[in-house]
């Protein structure tokens, strides 16, 4: 609000007024009031979008941690099994690489 008052006072001192309504001071006040409302709406919607993105990221991190813990408990021998399969392939054909 302070920015609106300061810009209004500077414009009345340095610029030639444009008549929108009745007097020039009223037109500046109307224009700045509308712009202030628009900017506050834009700012609040941006803050809301940032909050939603932060919340979504936090929820995703929680889901990834839960899924990782679940997979770790369900398949404790999966890494050992994969290493055994790779070892068996290497022993069967030592010249061929296994990816």
C-alpha positions in Angstrom: 0.0 0.0 0.0 2.9 2.3 0.7 4.2 1.7 -2.8 0.8 2.8 -4.2 0.8 6.0 -2.2 4.5 6.9 -3.1 4.0 6.2 -6.8 0.8 8.2 -6.8 2.5 11.2 -5.2 5.5 11.0 -7.6 3.3 10.8 -10.6 1.3 13.8 -9.6 4.5 15.8 -9.2 6.4 14.7 -12.3 4.0 13.7 -15.0 1.0 15.2 -16.9 -2.1 13.5 -15.7 -4.3 11.5 -18.0 -8.0 12.0 -17.5 -9.9 8.7 -17.1 -12.7 9.7 -14.7 -13.6 13.1 -13.3 -10.3 14.7 -12.1 -6.7 13.6 -12.7 -6.1 12.6 -9.1 -9.1 10.3 -9.2 -7.9 8.6 -12.4 -4.5 7.9 -10.9 -6.1 6.5 -7.8 -8.3 4.2 -9.8 -5.5 3.0 -12.1 -3.2 2.3 -9.2 -5.9 0.6 -7.1 -6.7 -1.7 -10.0 -3.0 -2.5 -10.6 -2.5 -3.1 -6.9 -5.3 -5.6 -6.7 -4.0 -7.3 -9.8 -0.5 -7.6 -8.4 -1.7 -8.8 -5.1 -3.8 -11.5 -6.8 -0.9 -12.6 -8.9 1.4 -12.7 -5.9 -1.0 -14.8 -3.8 -1.6 -17.2 -6.6 2.1 -17.7 -7.1 2.6 -18.3 -3.4 -0.1 -20.9 -3.5 1.4 -22.6 -6.4 4.8 -22.7 -4.7 3.2 -24.2 -1.6 1.5 -26.9 -3.7 4.7 -27.8 -5.4 6.6 -28.0 -2.1 3.8 -30.2 -0.7 3.9 -32.5 -3.8 7.7 -32.8 -3.6 7.5 -33.7 0.1 4.8 -36.3 -0.5 6.8 -37.8 -3.4 9.9 -38.0 -1.2 7.9 -39.8 1.5 6.4 -42.2 -1.0 9.9 -43.0 -2.5 11.3 -43.7 1.0 8.3 -46.0 1.8 8.7 -47.9 -1.4 12.4 -48.3 -1.0 11.9 -49.6 2.5 9.2 -52.0 1.2 11.4 -53.3 -1.6 14.3 -53.7 0.8 12.3 -55.8 3.2 10.5 -57.8 0.5 13.6 -58.7 -1.6 16.5 -59.0 0.9 18.3 -61.6 -1.3 17.6 -60.0 -4.7 21.1 -58.4 -4.9 22.8 -61.6 -3.8 20.8 -63.6 -6.4 21.7 -61.1 -9.2 25.4 -61.4 -8.3 25.1 -65.2 -8.3 23.5 -65.1 -11.8 26.3 -62.8 -13.1 28.9 -65.0 -11.6 27.4 -68.1 -13.2 27.3 -66.4 -16.6 31.0 -65.4 -16.2 32.0 -68.9 -15.3 30.0 -70.4 -18.2 31.5 -68.1 -20.8 34.6 -66.2 -19.4 35.2 -64.3 -22.7 31.7 -62.7 -22.9 30.8 -59.7 -20.8 27.5 -59.6 -18.8 25.8 -56.2 -18.5 
